[in-house]
Amino acid sequence: MNLSPLLEASFAIQVHVATVVPAFIIGTWQIFFSAKGSPLHRMMGYAYLVLMTVTSISSLFIRTIMPDGPLFGFSPIHLLVPVTLAGVVGALYYARRGDIARHKRAMIGTYVGAILIAGAFTFMPGRIMHAIFFR
């Protein structure tokens, strides 16, 4: 593992990674291991939502895939920003309403879409995470 690509990356990328890694860990724990509805689950859920919000917002400042593209450097992956933020707001809204089924869907959807699927793309050749783990 070589961290130099991350250490040489922009501040936005560093913030993005610094928030998404703990979000991945917390999200995994929340989904698979936590006692649903417990005070610890709620506290960790708030932390996860804050981390995912910062992760999403920081991605707006990352424009390395299509820097000269027609949309000011935004690429299709940036479509996940409003989807993720809607998932964050929805998860909180449904939890507070007591609609646990929708809360669960919003949380799992955010985890799968914004962390697992989007995260998988970061390991493609030419991307920073690929350089960290496979060079």
N, C-alpha and C positions, 0 to 999 in steps of 0.2 A: 504494500500500500504506500502510495506517494502523495502526501498532502500538499505538495508545492503548487499544483494547479489551482487548488482552492485558496491557498494563501496569496496567490498572485491574481486571483479573480477580483472583480469589482466588489465594492461594499454591499451592493444590493444582492449579489449572489451569495456572499458570506452570510448576510442576514437571513436570506432564504434558507440556506442549508442549516443554519443555527436554530431556526424555528421548526423546520420540517422534520428534522431528526427526532427531537423530543416529541413532536406531535405524532410521529409514527409509533414511537414506543408507547406513549400514553394511549393512543387509539387502539393499538393491539391489546394492551392490557384491559382497556375499557370493554372492548367487544368480547374478548374471550375469557377473561379471568375475574373481573370485578363483580362485586355483589351489587346488582342493579338497584338503584334507588337509595343506596346507603349514603351517608354524608361524605365518605371518601370518593365514591363514584361521582357525586355531584361536584365536589371540589375539583377533581381531576377533569371532569367534563368541562368546567369553566376554563381551566388551564388549556385544555385541548382547543376549545373554541377561540381563545385569545391567540394561541399559537397559529392556528389555521388562518385567522384573520390577518395576522402580520405576514404570514407566508404568502397569502394571496396578494396583499397590497405590495409586498416587496417584488413580486413577479412582474408588476407593471413597469418596474425600472430595469428589467432584464430583457434586453432586445438583441440577443446575440444570434438567434436562429436566422432571422431575416432582417439584419440591420438596415439594409437599403430597400426594404420592401415598400409597397405602396401605402401601407397603413402606419407610417411613422415608426417602423421597426417592430410592430406587433405581428405575431405569427398566430396560426390557428390555436396553438396551445393556450394563448391568452383568453380564449373563449371560456376556459375553466375558471377564470377569476370571478365573473358574476355568478356562475353556477355554484362555485364553492361558497361565496359570500351568501348566496340565497340558502344554501344548505346550512350554513352556520346560523343564520337568523331563524330559519325554519326549525332547526333542532331545538333552539332555545325557546321559541314560541310554543312549539308543541309540548315540550316538557313542562312548561309553566301552565299550560292548559290542561295537563294531565292526559294528553293524547299520546300515550307511550308508543303505540304502534307506528304512528307517523314520526315521532321523535327518533325511534330506532331506525326507520327507513332513511331519514335525513342524515343521521350520523353515519350509518353504514355506507350510504351513497357518497358522502363526502370523503370518507376514508378510502373507499375503493377507487373512486374517480380521481380525486385530487392527490392522493398519496400513492396508491398502488399503480394505477394506470399511468398517470403523469410521471410518477417516479421511475417507472420502467423505461420511459423514453430517455431519461437522463443517463442511462447506461449504454446508449447507442454510441458507436464509434464517432469520435470527434467532439463528444460532449465531456464536460469536466468530470463527472462521476466515472465515466469510462476510463479517463486518464488516471484517476485516483486508484481505481481498483484493478485495472488490467494492464498497466504499463510498468 
